[in-house]
Amino acid sequence: MKNANVLISGAGVAGVTLAYWLRLHGFTPTVVERAPAVRAGGYKVDIRGAALTVAERMGLLEEIRAMRTDVRSGVVVDATGRRVASMDGDTFGGRTHGDAEILRGDLHRLLYERTRDSVAYLFGDSVTALRQTPDGVEVDLASGRSRAFDLVVGADGLHSVTRALAFGPQERFVHDLGYRISICGVPNHLGLDREEVTYIGPGRTVLAYSTAGDAGARAMFLFDAAAVDGEPRDPGGQRRALASVYAGEGWEVPRLLESAETAADFYYDSISQVRMDRWSSDRVALLGDAAYCASPASGQGTSLALVGAYVLAGELAAAGGDHREGFAAYEREMRPFAAANQKLGPANVKRMVMRTRGQVRMSMVMLGLMDRLPGKERMMAKVVAPIHRAANAITLKPYAPRPADRPAAL
């Protein structure tokens, strides 16, 4: 195998999945991750369509289904807490055809456990410089070490350092959709039992939910970026911005904001997409959010990561390790799939965040009417049909080697 020694920057879903498939195909992957360990916790994510096939081919699908969030119901409330609409959890989350919803941290753990004995992990470190040569890539790490690899894959997310080093500044590729997102763990003062509650205000939406086996709850804030004065970079400024945007909102929003002020897992970022003309530069390639982030509003980030890792490893293997041929084939296979899923983001976020009070009132009226009509599940199925078309917009090749060829650790 040519170019067998591969560095993967980022131990998220994309990076760890790529490590699994590369190892399976006979490569020697090393994963560098700036965090001290695989990240726990995180928001719930859906695995749909082609991504279910990837999970099945990894032998993970049964375990994923056993760890489902088991959210049983979803409701929409107004400022007084009155329930405007309700439906079962799968309908509310747009899940059909065997889709699986799991906490991101649980998925991370499953993937890591499949690779930790056969893949080298460098936790608490990160890439700081790349120098491509005719025969490989010289990599400088934050720890002060320098190492040489045949290939480098950046799977380090929306704000990818690998992308910046190999392709140019973030501003060229990251396109802000005009909204912000914040997520954190909160006490379950609402007494939620595998339930999800959504509150909609003008220009701002809040979701709170609990999942199976979790005594606490999580909250997600989605809002119009125009409501923020400036672009806070530090956590303190971001928490203050969040409190300012939601000041005066009803329902349980004030208590959720209080919890966000001290939450250890506070997260805040733009809702953005990554759009690039190419995903590789000689011996460096990009994967997942670093290459084609569809935004959290698409609901397809995890599925894109799983499928992209499977395809990239498979095409490199099919090319015998030839990076030019393998990277080009990866793009040909993945680009239509990524484009179909990216189209979901802008439309979805506009439905999730109503910009005016009039839109909020109309939405509440329509939801209330739909809640009383027969066949509301069929109506919701039509709403989420584009997600499922996009989730299945690729035919996966059977790249995987025969079971007898698999390394023992896998």
N, C-alpha and C positions, 0 to 999 in steps of 0.2 A: 504494500500500500504506500503510495506517494504521500508526502505531507501528512504523516500520521500524528505528529506532535502538535496539538491544537490547544491554544489558550482561549478560554471562555471568560469574558469579563461580565460578572453578574450571576448570582446564585438565586435568581427568581425562578418562576415557573419555566420561562423560556430557556434559561441557561442550564438548569438542572436536567430538564427534559432532553436538551441537546446532548448533554454529557452522557445520559443513558444510551441514546441511540448511536452516538459516535463510538462509544465503548463496544456496543453490540456489533458494530460493523468492523471492528478491528483497529480503530484509532486509539490514540492515547490522549484523552482530554485532561486538562487541568483547569479548575475553576477558581478564579480569584473574586473575592467578595469583601467589600469594605466593612460590612457589618461583622460583629464578632461570631455570629452563628446564623444558621438559617432562620429567617424571621418567622416568629409565631404570630398568632392573632390575625388581624386584618378583616376586611369586609367579606361578606359572602359573595361567591362568584358562581356563575352558571357554566356548565359544560354541555355543549349542544352539538348536534349535527356531526360533522366530520371529526370533531374533537373527541366525541364518544368512541369513535372507531380507534383513534390513537390510544386512548386510555385502555380500551379492550386489548389492543395488540401489546400493550405494556403489562398486561395481566393485573391492572389496577381497578378495573371497572367495578368488580364486586366490592372491593374495599371502599371505593368512593361512594357507592350506593349505601353502604352500611354507615357512612359518616355524614349522610345528608343532613341538612339543617332541619328538615321536617317542619318547616313553617307551614302551619295549617290554615291560616286565614290572613286576609289583608283587608284593611278598612281605610276609608278616607274620612277625616273629621274637619269640621269648621272651627272658627276661632273660639267657640264656646265649648268645644269638645263633642258636639253632637255628631253622631255617625251618619254621614251622608250616603255612603255606599259601602258594601261589603261583598266579598267573594272568597272562594277557597284559595289557599296559598298558591297552588300551581297556576290557576287562572290569573291571579293578581300578579304573579311574577313572569307570566308569559311562557310557562314551561309546558311542553307537550312532547310526545314521541320519545319518552324515556329520558328527557333531560335530567341532569343531576345538579342540584345546588349544594355547595360545600363551602366551608370557611376556607379562605385563601391559606391560612396558616396550616390547616389540616392537610390540604393538598400538597403544600410545600414539604411537610414532614413525610408524607407517603413517597414523594419523589426522591427526597434525600435518602431515605432508608433503602431505596432501590439502588443507590449509587455510592454510598459512603465507603463501602469496602473495596470498590473497584476504580474509583476516581479520586485523584488528588485534589483536595480543597485547601485553598489559602485564605482563611478567614482573617478579618481585620487588616486587609491590605487592598490596594487598588492600583490601577494603571495610571501612570503620570506622563509617560512618553512612549511613542512608537517610532521606530526607524525601520523602514522596509529596505531589504537588500535583495539581490537577485535570488538568494536561496532561502529567505525567511524573513522573520520580523524580530528585531531586537526590542525588548520591552523593559522599561524602567518602572519599578514599583515604588509606592509611597514608603515602604519599609527600607528603601535604599538598595534593594537587590536589583540586579539586572539579569534577565534570562532571554534565551533565544527560543523561538517557536517557529514551526513551519507556517502556521496560519493563526489568525486571531479573529474571534467572533465577539462583537459587542452585543451583549444581551443585558445592557445596563439601563434600560428604561427610557422614559420620556426625555430626561435631561442627561442623555448618554455622554459620558466623557470620551468613550471610544469614538463615537460619531464626531465629536468636536475635534479630536486629534487627527482623524483620518479624512474627514470630509469638510470641516469648516464650522463656523460658529452656529450655535443653536438657532439664532434668529432666522437663518436661511431655510430652516426645515420645520420648525415648530410653529403651527398655526393656531392661534388662540380663537376659540369659538365664542368667546364673550361671556363665559360663565366661570364661577369658582365652586370648588367642592371642598368640604371639610368633613372628616370622619373621626370619631373617637368612641371609646367605651364609656358607658354611663351606668349608674346604678339603676336597677329595674324598679324604680319607684312607681311605674305604671302597672306593675304586676302582670306583665305580658307573659303569656305561656305559648311559645312558638307562634307568635302573632307579629304582624307588621302594621304599623299605623303611619299614615301620611297626612301631613298638614300642609295646605297650600295657601300662601299669601301672595300679594302682588310682588313679583320679582324675586320671590324666595320660597323655597319648599323645605320641609323637614320630614325625615323618616326616622322612626325608632322601631327596633325589632328585637325579639329574643329568639334564640335557636335551641334545639334539643341539647340537653346536657350542659347548658350555660346558665349560671345563676344570675348573671348580669344581663346587660342589654347594650346595644350599640345605636348610635345616632349618626345620621348623615344630613348635612346641610348643603343645599344647592341654591345658588343665587346668581343674579345678574351682576356681572363685573362692574357695571356702571354705578352700582350702589357703593362701591369701595372708593375711598379717597386715596389715590396712590396705589402702589403695589408693595405691600409689606413683605419683607423677606425673612425677618426673624420670627420665631414662634410667638413671642410676646406681642409684637405688632399684629400678627395674624389673628391671635385671640381677641385683641381689642377691635380689630376690623370686623370680626364675626359678631361680637356683641353689639357693635354699632349698627350693622346691617339689620339685625333682628330685634333691635330695641322697639318695644311697644307691641310686639306680636302676641297673639293670644295663645290659647290652648296651654300646653305644658312647655312651650318654648323657653320661658325664663328659667325654669329648673334645669332644662337640658343645657342651656348656656352656662349656668353655674357649674355644672359638671365638666363642661368643655374647658373651663378656665384652669382646671387642675389635672386634667386627664394626662396620664403618662404617655399614651399612644396617640396624642393629637396629631392629625394630618391635615394639611391645607395645600391646595395647588390649583392651578388653572385647569379648566377642561379644554384640552388641546388635542390636535392631531399632528402626526408627523407625515409629511409628504416629501418624497424624494424621487428623483429621476432614476437613480440607481442605488442598489443596496450593497455594492461591493466596490472596493478600490484595491486592485491587485490582490494582495494576500489578506486583506481585512474585509470582513463582511459584517452586516448588521442583522439582528434577529428580533422579532417581537416588537415591543413598544419603541425600541430604539430606531427601528426601520419604518414601521407602519402603524404606529399607535392610532387606534380608531376612537379613542377617548372613552372614559368610563360610561358615558351616555350610550354607547353602542351596546353595552352588555356583552361584548364579544372579545374583550382583551385576553382573557385566559384561554379561550378557544383558539384565537389566533396564535398565541404563544405555543400551545401544544402542537397544533398542526404545522406551524412554521418550523419548529425544531425537528419534527419527524421528516418533513420534506427536505430541509437543508442537509441533515445527516444522510438521508437516503440518496440524494442526488450526488453528494460528494463520494459516497461509496460506489454508486453506479459509474462514476467517472474515474474510478480507481485512484481517488485522491487528487486528481488534476483540478486545482482550484479554479482555473478559468472556466473550464467546462462545467464543473459542479456548481459554482456560484451562478453562472448564467442560466443553467437549467432550473435551479432553485427559484430564481426570479420569474422565469417563464411559467412555472407551476403556480407560484404563490401570488403573483401580482393581481390577477383577476379576482382571486378570493379575498385578498386584502382590500381591493377597491370596493367590492360589493359590501364588505362589512363596514368600511369607512363611511359609506353613504348613510348608514343608520344614525351616526352620531348627531349631526346637526338637526335632523328631524325629531329625534327622540328627546333631545334636551329642550326643545321648544315646547314639547308636550308636557315635560316634567316641571318646567318653570314658566308660569304665566306672567307676562310682563305688566298687565294692568289689572285694576280692581274689576273692571268690566269683564275681562277674560276669566278672572277667578269666579265671579258670580255665575257666568254662563256655564263654566265647567262644573260648578256645584249643582246647578239645575240639571244639566245633562246627566251627570253621574247619579243624581237622585232618581231621575226618570228611568234610567237604565236598570237601576237596582230593583225597580218594581216590575220590570218587564220580563216575560218569559224568554228564555233563550239568550240571556245576557252572556253566557259562556261562549256561544257562537259568535256574538258580536266582538267579544274580546279576542277570540281566535283570529278574526279578520284583522284586528289591530296589530297583532304580533306576527302575522304571517310573513311580513318582510324580513323579520329577524331569522325565521327558520329557513327562508329561501337563501339568505346570505350564509347561514351556518352550514348549509349543504352545497355551497357553490364551488365545490372542488371534488374531483374523483381521486382518491388516494391510491397511489401505486403500491404494490406489495413489495416494498423495499426490504423488509425484515428478512434476515437469514433464517435458515431452518433451525428449529429448536436444538438439534444436535450440534449446531455451530456456535451456539451461544456460550460466552465465557461463563465459567462456573459461578462467579459472584453475581451474575445477573439472572 
